[in-house]
Amino acid sequence: MLRRFLFTLIGALSIPSVLAQTPLRVAAAADLEPVLPPILEQFQQATGIRAEATYQASAMLTAQIQNGAPFDLFLSADLSYPKRLIDAGLADAAGTADSSTPITYAKGTLVLWTRKDSHLPPSLDLLHNPLLKRLAIANPDRAPYGRAAVAALTSLKLYEELKPRIVTAENIAQTAQFVDSGNADAGLISLTSALTPRLSSSGSYFVIPRDLYPPIEQGAVIVSKTSQRAAAHEFLAFLLSAPVQAQLAKSGLTPAK
């Protein structure tokens, strides 16, 4: 009887500590994979709140949230996917002047990247080069950077010409892997990927002129079913703080303001 009481008491006492250790679950666009991990660590050091991220294409994360995936916060690579969740009543930007609009936390940059050993220096001229046999882009139906790539090629009147040579990846991280592994000669990838230590050492990039594609405004929303709304707000405030925005800029994302 005493042993059972002690086990019950220990179990009751442990419940708050277990709940306190439940991480903030962040659904994060694939372009954030090289950027977000140190920010999550800094956030935990500053607040004591542990956060974990799942990285995939924005469309896939949207579908998972629509299907009830237990995320607390969604950091998309564009505004359209989180806006879709807001319109469906599945997310919000509560605490802002307009809670019906996702919070813009950064802006992305599209670049053309090639390996140094390919002897194909990245430039707009490369897109006209017959030696370019395979060009990797992210899936435009699922990844905002893929849509930006198609828009840029269309603006250059090269999309139809290059379409037979395009290799489509699931997301922007996989697009970078395709080029880095030699499965494509060049890739239209995010600047965040191009600035990683691996790609910086093995290749070079050319910034695609911003007037060739719509702005890649990256938006955040809080998932409506979250049980950690206060922690989610705290993380968004941390993400939008001046020091973290400066850190994003060094990693390839233009600050939100």
N, C-alpha and C positions, 0 to 999 in steps of 0.2 A: 504494500500500500504506500509506504513512504517512498520507495523507489519510483513508483508510478507518479506520485505527486511531484517529485524532483524533476523527472523527465518532462512533465507537463509545464512546470515552472520555467525550466530552461528553454523549452520550446517557445513559451509565451514571451520570454525576455529577448529571444533571438529574432522575433518577427520584425521589430522596428529596425534593427541593424540590417537585416536582409533587404527590407524595403528601401532603406537609405542607400544601399549599394546598387539599386536598380539603375542602370545607365540611361542617360538620355539617348534615345535612338534616332539617329540622323540619316535620312535618305539623301544621298549626295550625288550630284551629277559626276560622270566619270572624269571630267576635266579637273575636278577638285582632288583627285586621288594623290597627285604629287604635292598638293598645297595644304590640305586640311589636317593631316595627322599631327604636325607640330602645334597647330593652333588648338586642337583638342587637348593636347597635353598642357599647354599654357593655360587653357581655360580651367582645367582641373586643378592646377597649381594655384590659380587665382581665387577659385570659388569653392573647391572641394567637390565639385560636381563632375562625375565621370561621364563621358560621352563616347559613343561608338558609332562609326559611320559605315554604311553599305553603299558601295559605288557601282552605279550602272547608268545606262542611258536614261535620260530624263523621262522618256515615254514609258519605259519599262517600270520605273519607280512610280510613275503616276498610276499605271495599271495595278500595281501591287497595293497602293493606298486605296484605290477604288475597290479592290477585293478584300480590304480589311487588314492589310499588313500592319503590324503594331509599331508604326513609326510615330515619333513625337514631332518631328520637324522635317521639312523638305527643302533642300537647297537645289534648285533646278538650274540648268544652263540657259534657260530663257524665262520669259514671263508667261507664255501661253499655257504651259502645262500646270503651273500652280494656279493660274487664273481659272482653268478648267475645274480644278478641285474646289476652289472658292464658290464658283457658280453652282456646283453640285452639292454645296453645303458640307463638304468633307474637310475643308480647311479654311483658315482665315488669317488675316494680318492684324488681329486685335491689338489695340494699343497704339495704332497709327491713326493719322487723320482720316484716312480712307481705308477701312478694313476690308473693302471689296477688291483692293488692288494689292498684288504681291509686293513685298519689300525688295527693292533693288539693292543688292549687297555688293555688286561688282559688275564690270563689263568685260566680255571676253574678246580676244584677238585671234584672228585666223592667220596662220602662216603656212608657207610651203617649205617642207623639210626634206633634205636628202642626206644620205650617208656620204662621208668624205671619200670613201673608197669607190663610190659609184662614178666619180669624175663627171657628175652632172650638177654643176653649181645651181642652187635654187634661185629662180628669177621668173618673171612673167614670160621671158623668152623661152624658158625650159618647156612651158606648156605648148609651145609650137614645135618643139624639137622632136623629130621622128624617132630619136633614140629613147624617148620616154615611152616605154612599152606598157607599164602598169602604174596607174595613179590611184592611191588609196584615199578613200574618203569615208567618213562615218555614214551610217544609214540615215538618209535624209528624212525618212518616215519616223525615226525614233530619236535622233540626236540633233539638237539645234546646230551644232557645228557642221553636221552633214548638210543641213538646209543652207547654211551660210556658204558652204563649198559649192553647192549647185548654183546658188545665186551668183557667186563670183564668176564661175565658169560661164554662166548664161550671160552675164554682163559683158564678158570678154568675147562673146559669140563663139565659144569653144566647146560648150557642153555637148552638143550633138556629135561634134567631131571626135571628142575624147571619150564619149560614152562607152564604146566597145572596149576601151582600155582601162576603164574604171573598175577597181576592186573595192567592194563595199564591206566595211567592218561593222560590227555590232554597235560599237560606241567609239568615242574619240581616243580612249586609252588603247583599244585594240587596233585602231588605225595607226597609231604610232608604232605599235608592235609589228604590224605588217611591214612597215618601211624599215624599221630597225633590223628585222630578221632577214631582209632581202626578198621578201615575198611581194614587194612593190618597189619600183624605182624611186618614187617620190610620194609624198603624202600631204594632204591639206589637213593640218592638225592644229591643236590649240597651242598658244604660246606657252601655257603652263607645262605642257608636255615637252616642248622644244627646249625649255630652260632646265629640265631635270639634269642632274650630273651625267647620267648615262648618255642622253641624246646630245647634250652640249659637247661631250668629248668625242662622240662618234659621228657627228654630223653638223650641218649648218642650216640656217633658216632664212627665209625672206618674208617680210611682213606684207601680207596682201593688203593693198590700199583699201581703207575703210569705206570708200565710196562705192566699192564694187559689191557690197552685201549689206543687208540691214543690220543695225546694231545688235550685238549679242548681249542683251541686258539680262543678267542672271538674277532670278527672283527667289525669295524665301517665303514660306508660309508655315503656320503652325497647324498640325493635323488636329481636327476638331475633337477626336476621341482621346487625345492625350490625357494622361493623368499627371503630367509633369509640365503644366502650362507655365508655371512660374520659372522653372529651370529653362524652358525653351525661350522665354522672353529674356532671361539673363544671358543666354548664349547669343541671341541676336544682338543684344546691346554690346556684347563683347566683340562680336564680328564686325560691327559698324564703328567700333571705337577707332580713334586716329592711329594708335600704334599697330593694330591688326590690319587696318586698311593699308598702311604703309608696307606692311609685310606682304599683303596680297599683291601690291604693285611690284615688289621685287620678284614675285613668283610668276608674274605674267598676266595679272588681272588688273584692269584699270579700276581705281577706287570708284565707289558709287557716286561720290559728290566731287 
